[in-house]
Amino acid sequence: MTRYFAGKLGEALVAIWGVVTIVFFVTRFLGDPVALLLPVGASPEQMQALTAELGLDQPIWRQYITFLAQALTGDFGQSFQFGRPAIGVVLERMPATIQLALTAIALGVLIGGTAGAIAAMRRGSIAEFVVMTLALLGQATPVFWLGIMLILLFAVDLGWLPTGGYGSPANLVLPALTLAVFVSASIARLFRSSMLDVLKEDYVRTARAKGLMPATVFTWHVARNALIPVVTMIGILTGELLGGSVVTETVFAWPGVGRLIVQAIETKDFPVIQAGVALIAAIYVATNLIVDLLYALLDPRIKGSA
């Protein structure tokens, strides 16, 4: 198992290096940030001095080597816009992103898992039809439209919740619910499909023939094996949400990492873009490693093969 984990960790480090390298070179095509940092009418001497101060007058290969050497120590440079370490600026936004992502995932797993199980166990019934119809609508509905509709209903018309912002549990409800709709719809459809496949297996029929309680059959023989593809889905969705839900954060004025990176792209703040993308890549990698380890816990055969 240690060898398996070490191999996955090596692959993860290569993936992070590839992502930060691509982002470094892509950001250089965004344009020159010096013109945005200086006042209108700045002299060529002032622009040249600031370019040298930011290190943008060096050949791009030298800039890359310097960036890579500093990034290995966690230093992504000073933010052009904020004048502080870029990684610090990004980490300041992470608590808001983590809070929103984990709340949405928790709601989505609870609602989607329950709905998917009901649809699978009541196959061919009205309950399955209703669940699958709602799940299809949940996946097809644009997030920005759903967010605006929730604001109009619960904030404008009913006045129960704030329209946006950050700081209190009330501010969290609408953005978390907006994301949870898509998460729960995805999990419900996948969990139902996975359960239907497991219900056809011989070991489920054997467990029932042995006279085991329906709850025992469902918990230990059906749900546990059906969770393997669902865990993959949860891992992917968690990585996406922890990387920042740009649309939702923008609609609800939520100060998350995704919104910060979009603002950094607009202002050509290279260090913040690079630090933000590197952190998101690390989160994706860590999520995938956790998913791989959960596979071994859910299915002992995977652990034995590893």
Phi, psi and omega in degrees: 000322178297319179296319178298314181294320179298320178297316178296321180295320177297317177299322181295317181295321177296320180296316179297316178301317179297319181294311183294328178293314179298316181296321180302312184285326179294320181299331180291345178270358180286341182120183183270118180284346184299320181297331179278335184275335180263153178294161179298135179088013179296146182284158177301327179295320178294319179294320180293321180294317180292322177300317179292322180296323179278353180079014183274358177272354180279156173303149187297328179293325178288322175300319181294316180297318178297315179299314182295318179296320179287322181297328179296337177261005180087010181256113179256012178092179180270136176295131178295323186277318186262343179069025179229167177306131185298319182296328177293321179297318181292316182295332176297330181272346185296319180305319179294318179295315180298316180300313181293315184294312183292324177295316179295319179295316180299314178296318182295318179294317180297310183288312183293319178297316179296314181296318179296320179294318179297317181296323181286318182285338179247045184299135179085000182263175177295325180300317179296318180299315181295315181298313182292326177294315179294323179294318179297318178295322180296322178284331184273342184284126177298137184297319183295322179293316180298318179299316180295319179296320178294323177296314180299320184283303189273337181259315184275306185285309184271333179070023182279327188228156176289157182286338181178195181100185185212144176141330183231160177303328180296325178293337185277335190300304186293313177296322179293320179294322178300313179288325183294333179298312180292318181298311182295324179295317180295315182292321181299314182294317182290319182293321177297312180299317181294320179294320179297324177293318181291324181298340179274351185289153181295324185291336176287317177296322179295318179297320178291321180295332179285353177088019179292150179298144179305322179296322179292318178298317181294315186289311190265339184247327183262299186298318184298316180284330179286344183284342186301307176293332179292322177300320177300314179299316180298319178298316180296314181294322179296317177299319180296314183289322178291336175285353178107121177264091191301312185296311181295318179297326179287316181298319185258012180051044181270124186280069182258179183292318181302314179295322179297317181294321177298317178296323179293325177295319180296325182263003180058041179274083187305312182301320180292319178300313182294318179294318180295315181292321178298319179294319178296318178298319178296322178295316178301314181297314180298321179296317179295322177296318178297319178298317179299320179290325178293329176304314182296328179285323182282326183230104181301337180296325179293319179298318180294319179292325179293000000 
